[in-house]
Amino acid sequence: MKQKNAAEKIAQDISKQILSGSLKKGDKLPSLRIYARLYSHSLNTVIAAFELLTQWQLVQAHRGKGFFVIGSPRQAHDGDEASPQAYQRAIDTIWLMRQQLLQAPGESNLSIALPPPHWLSEMRIDKFHRQITRNGIAGLFRYGSRYGNPNLRSHINRKLAAHSIGASERQIMTTHGGNHGLDLIIRRYVSAGDPVFVEEPGYYPLFGKLQLQGARMIAIPRLADGPDVEMLEHKLRTERARLFFVQSSGQNPTGSDISEEKARRIAKLAAMYNLLVVEDDAVADIKINSAPKISAVDNLRNTLYVGSFSKSLSASLRAGFIAGDVNRIEELADIKMLLHVSGCEYSERILDVMLSEGHFLRHVVRLQEHARSATRDGIRILKDLGAELFCEPEQTLYLWARFPGIEDMNALTLRLLPKGVVLAPGSIFMLNPRSKSPWTRLNVGYLQDPLFIESMKACL
């Protein structure tokens, strides 16, 4: 009976995506094994779900090719006006990631994970394009180094030093963004069934990656001053996990910062229990340089520091980096080479120029001023709406809030979608995305949008 209920739930989730038009006629569905990992159920349970979808005449198996959507009489035709089903798409990891990539004109998308474009426009890529050819263009026709462009790695080394993280250039490799860095680390250090510590609420794309790898995620509660260290120490005694993913500064989704004391305690526990701490610091440039870092305390002995330029320069460059022990970086660079051959030499040359001649430092000062101002205004707006805040940082990209009378943020999110207001409901940031949560992540750069404010007033 338990397997039957699970199969029905999986089938219902997929059917909603088909009926809403998210999955269209002719689309090939992911493999059964991928669904088994995403839902953490056996292959037999997923097979039973696909048998139901076939009975409902929503999908059809093509021998040797997989399952394909064959549509439904109820499915909306192209050009039809939006029906109620269009707003019933499953509130899950994939849904929110799609919202990050799409923003229709006139929408109030507070779920977006990037700063507003005007915060970054002073470092427009086109201003630096010509300068990348100063040293010749021959290199742009070849693969780059598996470690990344040496000039860029030199800039990153100085950037790390500003955060009190000591590293040589041999301890740094470039990636195709922060998420690529996390993916490489997971491929190297996580096997199916391995226990892994993660923060909850935490970074939902990380949860998806670990699910695909078959990891067993163990929640460490995130508090206003960082992870619950007492819980971490308790779990280290009772679990065999040897990997902990953590965001020290401006944590996604809470916007909270780790305290100096907790950074030191986690570094100490890492040494005691042979724990590898993966410190994902995507919003480092939005925070002051003196913000505590576990990697600075640990000096990269038991830490891997993952950085990105998506939040400070441009997400379209797809550039980031990993810093760590020399041997770990060599292994990760080899995996990067097997998967992608090398980094993107063009993007890395652009970054090299952008980080030179003081351009970047002046830009970071202005970026932090934007963040301080938007955080201050955002806190005021949320309090005016009667919201409870998880914490009140001086400058951040995200605020974690709950509103009076709202116990299930998923329901409010669905109510606001037809109005053009897109929220990031708290359940997505939990290990069980089907749990109810009254919390939501809000991007401070968009909190002053009148459409959001008026829509919230009408709902509360």
Secondary structure as UniProt FT lines:
FT   HELIX           2..19
FT   TURN            20..21
FT   TURN            25..26
FT   HELIX           32..39
FT   HELIX           43..55
FT   TURN            56..57
FT   STRAND          59..62
FT   TURN            63..65
FT   STRAND          66..69
FT   TURN            73..74
FT   TURN            78..79
FT   HELIX           84..87
FT   HELIX           93..101
FT   TURN            105..106
FT   STRAND          108..109
FT   TURN            110..111
FT   HELIX           117..120
FT   HELIX           121..123
FT   HELIX           125..127
FT   TURN            128..129
FT   HELIX           130..133
FT   TURN            134..135
FT   HELIX           138..141
FT   HELIX           150..162
FT   TURN            163..164
FT   HELIX           169..171
FT   STRAND          172..175
FT   HELIX           178..189
FT   TURN            192..193
FT   STRAND          195..200
FT   HELIX           204..213
FT   STRAND          216..223
FT   TURN            224..225
FT   STRAND          226..227
FT   HELIX           229..238
FT   STRAND          243..246
FT   TURN            252..254
FT   HELIX           260..273
FT   STRAND          276..280
FT   TURN            282..283
FT   HELIX           284..286
FT   TURN            289..290
FT   HELIX           294..298
FT   TURN            299..300
FT   STRAND          303..308
FT   TURN            310..313
FT   HELIX           315..317
FT   STRAND          320..323
FT   HELIX           326..340
FT   HELIX           345..354
FT   TURN            357..358
FT   HELIX           359..384
FT   TURN            385..386
FT   STRAND          388..389
FT   STRAND          398..402
FT   TURN            404..405
FT   HELIX           409..416
FT   HELIX           417..419
FT   STRAND          421..422
FT   STRAND          424..425
FT   HELIX           426..429
FT   TURN            433..434
FT   STRAND          439..443
FT   HELIX           444..446
FT   TURN            447..448
FT   HELIX           450..459
//
